[in-house]
Amino acid sequence: MSKSVIIIGCGIAGPVLAMLLKHTGIEPVIYECKTETEQAGLALGVTPQTFKVLNILGLAEKVVALGQSVEHFISYSELLGGTVLVERDTGSLFRRLGWPMVMLSRARDSHFLCDSAKGRGIPVHFNKTLIAVRQAGDRVTTVFEDGTTSEADLLVGCDGLHSAVRDFVLPGTDAAQYMGLVQIGGFTPTPDIFKASKPGTSRQIFGDGAHFMGMPINDSQMLWVTTFAEPDEARENWRRLSINDSSSKEMLSGLRAAGWGNGAKELIQGSTFITKYGLYERTMRDVWHKGRVVLVGDAAHPTSPHLGQGANQAMEDCYHLVRLLCKAEPLEDESLEAAFTEYEHIRVPIVSLAVAGAKKEGENRVMSGERHAKHVTREY
Ligand SMILES: Cc1cc2nc3c(=O)[nH]c(=O)nc-3n(C[C@H](O)[C@H](O)[C@H](O)COP(=O)(O)OP(=O)(O)OC[C@H]3O[C@@H](n4cnc5c(N)ncnc54)[C@H](O)[C@@H]3O)c2cc1C
């Protein structure tokens, strides 16, 4: 008899995992706390290694077409008068790995993956907030806020940074900690200043105590995002804020990058919406499972976004987890324990490096004065 799997979370990892499982004959069902149509967040970068995972599902070319490949990369220092620190042709570098690196709207990516899962007959239930997990024998039961329950052979937590499944797997461990950094960003119709640039040019600017990025996410729109230190915690609900609100206007005009050159000013001024979110971390654990319950993506290993690894590491988790579950057939307590342990042995060292690297990069991005100048001259 085919096994049933409950997946909590229909962000990025959830639908990809569901489709990979379905591909192998396992029956997944997804529960998501948000509404089906929510538009939230900014953008994600999808790397060549992730396209290899999406290609198993026949979705790689379609995701490439949803965004803009990164062809060219320029880094500037605002403190050193806007000078170019480094300029690279990245397109050919990535293509040597078989696929491009693509920037795309996170909402677009998430909706596309969810629709693809539904199109393959995977049930997706929205407005379902997981509040408790019970495990008895070889069955797992999930309890939702609306009082309903569901039961399956396995449960996978793809429920992100504040994962409720993680509370069951690792009870009593630390909550997500605010890292003292926030990001504010938005989408802007491509400003005139960039219309003659090489297609797919991404830019970053190191400034005094702040960092700015501007990159195309399709033919007509660019993402911008600035990082800086802020002592007051800003929760990440990823909600898009209207730029007509007086608080948004105040937020934008107060940004250090609002007056910077190399297109930062134009990108900020042309925003169609903005979002503000704090950056969070959780202690890296080397166990991500308990019995028949296992964690994937941010639920297991949230990362700050500076190296663009969150979605990519999440999808690599999906690939390895499903590969190991296939190897573990028939799925009994012992074979599952072996599969989940091997999954952790493969993934923990790799994601630990990605998470630590992203944290370090975040610290570099908000350096001020002399430390900043020393850093950019040493690194570039
Ligand atoms: C709305 C949203 C917007 C984002 N925007 C960006 C962005 O612009 N840039 C960026 O770098 N990262 C963004 N992220 C984070 C990014 O998607 C992840 O870091 C990364 O893709 C890993 O994906 P994941 O599937 O593990 O987690 P996520 O993408 O965070 O997905 C987790 C999913 O689980 C759901 N969920 C959480 N708790 C429960 C519960 N108790 N019951 C049921 N469902 C639950 C969430 O609603 C979400 O859909 C965003 C996350 C969210 C949720």
The ligand as an SDF file (V2000), in Angstrom:
LIG
                    3D

 53 58  0  0  0  0  0  0  0  0999 V2000
    5.1470   35.0540    2.5580 C   0  0  0  0  0  0  0  0  0  0  0  0
    6.6350   34.8720    2.5000 C   0  0  0  0  0  0  0  0  0  0  0  0
    7.4070   35.7480    1.7130 C   0  0  0  0  0  0  0  0  0  0  0  0
    8.8040   35.5890    1.6580 C   0  0  0  0  0  0  0  0  0  0  0  0
    9.5340   36.4730    0.8980 N   0  0  0  0  0  0  0  0  0  0  0  0
   10.8750   36.3300    0.8420 C   0  0  0  0  0  0  0  0  0  0  0  0
   11.6800   37.2390    0.0910 C   0  0  0  0  0  0  0  0  0  0  0  0
   11.1960   38.1590   -0.5380 O   0  0  0  0  0  0  0  0  0  0  0  0
   13.0370   37.0630    0.0770 N   0  0  0  0  0  0  0  0  0  0  0  0
   13.6170   36.0270    0.7570 C   0  0  0  0  0  0  0  0  0  0  0  0
   14.8420   35.8940    0.7120 O   0  0  0  0  0  0  0  0  0  0  0  0
   12.8860   35.1430    1.4780 N   0  0  0  0  0  0  0  0  0  0  0  0
   11.5380   35.2670    1.5400 C   0  0  0  0  0  0  0  0  0  0  0  0
   10.7970   34.3890    2.2820 N   0  0  0  0  0  0  0  0  0  0  0  0
   11.4900   33.2660    2.9300 C   0  0  0  0  0  0  0  0  0  0  0  0
   11.8400   32.2230    1.8790 C   0  0  0  0  0  0  0  0  0  0  0  0
   10.7040   31.8650    1.1270 O   0  0  0  0  0  0  0  0  0  0  0  0
   12.4510   31.0110    2.5660 C   0  0  0  0  0  0  0  0  0  0  0  0
   13.5860   31.4480    3.2840 O   0  0  0  0  0  0  0  0  0  0  0  0
   12.9720   29.9290    1.6430 C   0  0  0  0  0  0  0  0  0  0  0  0
   12.3850   29.9650    0.3900 O   0  0  0  0  0  0  0  0  0  0  0  0
   12.8040   28.5350    2.2630 C   0  0  0  0  0  0  0  0  0  0  0  0
   11.5050   28.0830    1.9600 O   0  0  0  0  0  0  0  0  0  0  0  0
   10.6080   27.2330    2.9450 P   0  0  0  0  0  0  0  0  0  0  0  0
    9.5820   26.6190    2.0730 O   0  0  0  0  0  0  0  0  0  0  0  0
   11.4420   26.3910    3.8240 O   0  0  0  0  0  0  0  0  0  0  0  0
    9.9150   28.3050    3.9040 O   0  0  0  0  0  0  0  0  0  0  0  0
    8.8490   29.4640    3.5410 P   0  0  0  0  0  0  0  0  0  0  0  0
    9.0280   29.9270    2.1500 O   0  0  0  0  0  0  0  0  0  0  0  0
    8.9680   30.4380    4.6300 O   0  0  0  0  0  0  0  0  0  0  0  0
    7.4500   28.6890    3.6050 O   0  0  0  0  0  0  0  0  0  0  0  0
    6.8800   28.2560    4.8240 C   0  0  0  0  0  0  0  0  0  0  0  0
    5.3720   28.1150    4.6200 C   0  0  0  0  0  0  0  0  0  0  0  0
    4.7910   27.5090    5.7680 O   0  0  0  0  0  0  0  0  0  0  0  0
    3.6170   28.1960    6.1230 C   0  0  0  0  0  0  0  0  0  0  0  0
    3.3850   27.9920    7.5580 N   0  0  0  0  0  0  0  0  0  0  0  0
    4.1010   28.5160    8.5950 C   0  0  0  0  0  0  0  0  0  0  0  0
    3.6240   28.0910    9.7770 N   0  0  0  0  0  0  0  0  0  0  0  0
    2.5680   27.2780    9.4830 C   0  0  0  0  0  0  0  0  0  0  0  0
    1.6460   26.5350   10.2950 C   0  0  0  0  0  0  0  0  0  0  0  0
    1.7310   26.5330   11.6530 N   0  0  0  0  0  0  0  0  0  0  0  0
    0.6690   25.8360    9.6850 N   0  0  0  0  0  0  0  0  0  0  0  0
    0.5620   25.8080    8.3190 C   0  0  0  0  0  0  0  0  0  0  0  0
    1.4240   26.4940    7.5060 N   0  0  0  0  0  0  0  0  0  0  0  0
    2.4080   27.2050    8.0850 C   0  0  0  0  0  0  0  0  0  0  0  0
    3.9290   29.6300    5.7410 C   0  0  0  0  0  0  0  0  0  0  0  0
    2.7640   30.4200    5.5580 O   0  0  0  0  0  0  0  0  0  0  0  0
    4.6870   29.4540    4.4390 C   0  0  0  0  0  0  0  0  0  0  0  0
    3.8490   29.4300    3.3220 O   0  0  0  0  0  0  0  0  0  0  0  0
    9.4080   34.5280    2.3930 C   0  0  0  0  0  0  0  0  0  0  0  0
    8.6500   33.6700    3.1700 C   0  0  0  0  0  0  0  0  0  0  0  0
    7.2610   33.8300    3.2440 C   0  0  0  0  0  0  0  0  0  0  0  0
    6.4460   32.8800    4.0910 C   0  0  0  0  0  0  0  0  0  0  0  0
  1  2  1  0
  2  3  1  0
  2 52  2  0
  3  4  2  0
  4  5  1  0
  4 50  1  0
  5  6  2  0
  6  7  1  0
  6 13  1  0
  7  8  2  0
  7  9  1  0
  9 10  1  0
 10 11  2  0
 10 12  1  0
 12 13  2  0
 13 14  1  0
 14 15  1  0
 14 50  1  0
 15 16  1  0
 16 17  1  0
 16 18  1  0
 18 19  1  0
 18 20  1  0
 20 21  1  0
 20 22  1  0
 22 23  1  0
 23 24  1  0
 24 25  2  0
 24 26  1  0
 24 27  1  0
 27 28  1  0
 28 29  2  0
 28 30  1  0
 28 31  1  0
 31 32  1  0
 32 33  1  0
 33 34  1  0
 33 48  1  0
 34 35  1  0
 35 36  1  0
 35 46  1  0
 36 37  1  0
 36 45  1  0
 37 38  2  0
 38 39  1  0
 39 40  1  0
 39 45  2  0
 40 41  1  0
 40 42  2  0
 42 43  1  0
 43 44  2  0
 44 45  1  0
 46 47  1  0
 46 48  1  0
 48 49  1  0
 50 51  2  0
 51 52  1  0
 52 53  1  0
M  END
$$$$
